[in-house]
Amino acid sequence: MQNKIGNKSFIDKTLNDNKLYAKKKFGQNFLKDQNILSKIVEAAELDKDTLVIEIGPGLGSLTERLCESAGFVLAYEIDTDLIPILNDNLKEHDNFIIINKDILEVDINKDLEEYESKYNKIILVANLPYYITTPIILGMLEKTKKIKKYVMMIQLEVADRICGKPKTKDYNALSIAIGYRASAHKNFNVPRTVFIPEPNVDSAVITLDLYENPKYIAKNEELFFKLIRESFNQRRKTLINNLSNTYSKDLITKMLNDFNIKPNVRSEELDIKTFVDFSNYILENGGEK
Ligand code: SAM
């Protein structure tokens, strides 16, 4: 499908006409490839009963596709200069709103109240700004349970980490933090050449399907998230050494023994359930030192 916005000449002309340039500080890399846009929208499996949240619409190339396929699009754009341009670029559509806010500052549940009752599911679709990918994803997962699925273009390396499985080099605290709430999979890789300007890294589109009922329950989620961050503090170190600044070495040694796990285990050898069990054990056996 050929659309108006996501191509090189339209992006160049829009920036030129408005005397604008892609702002590095906002991670602006505009997608110019219609085929990639189609594949993102396909992965999101949208219909007119879907409410879409988009982060960083930019010049509107993805937003245009989302308006065509979804019921309504609620898009957050931090760059005030882009707001009139977006409204103009998307003027053929009447099922979107552009909110000029930093997504990290948004009260998403409150914003959704106005729109959610008319739609039967809420999906996040975005080509994310790479400088704040992790805070955006972790922040949204923490702030709201209303979004059932996330389809996001992110930096390839981060995509591999999020989808990383135990005992692989990609598996880390981020894989566990996200895997606690969702199943993650990579849809496809995206070369850097499809953006204006071209970034220094390649990208990938990933999907997170949120668990309806959590697979494991950490009784104190704050403790759980802190535990996984600290467990992966230094990859070369054993779990005991990574954790011994915060928790007593005796507690961690006893915990490994009680779980029948070797004392020199490294964090990347342990699955999500084990970290949840550890956090519940630590909670019940004394917590931090
Ligand atoms: N969606 C467009 C595309 O695919 O061509 C632009 C994607 S560009 C990688 C990221 C977009 O996120 C930019 O438009 C940028 O201004 C916006 N952005 C950056 N930081 C943001 C923030 N904290 N909150 C909302 N939008 C942000």
Boltz pocket constraint, residues with backbone or C-beta under 6 A from the ligand:
constraints:
  - pocket:
      binder: B
      contacts: [[A, 25], [A, 26], [A, 27], [A, 28], [A, 29], [A, 30], [A, 31], [A, 32], [A, 55], [A, 56], [A, 57], [A, 58], [A, 59], [A, 60], [A, 61], [A, 62], [A, 76], [A, 77], [A, 78], [A, 79], [A, 101], [A, 102], [A, 103], [A, 104], [A, 127], [A, 128], [A, 129], [A, 130], [A, 132]]
      max_distance: 6.0
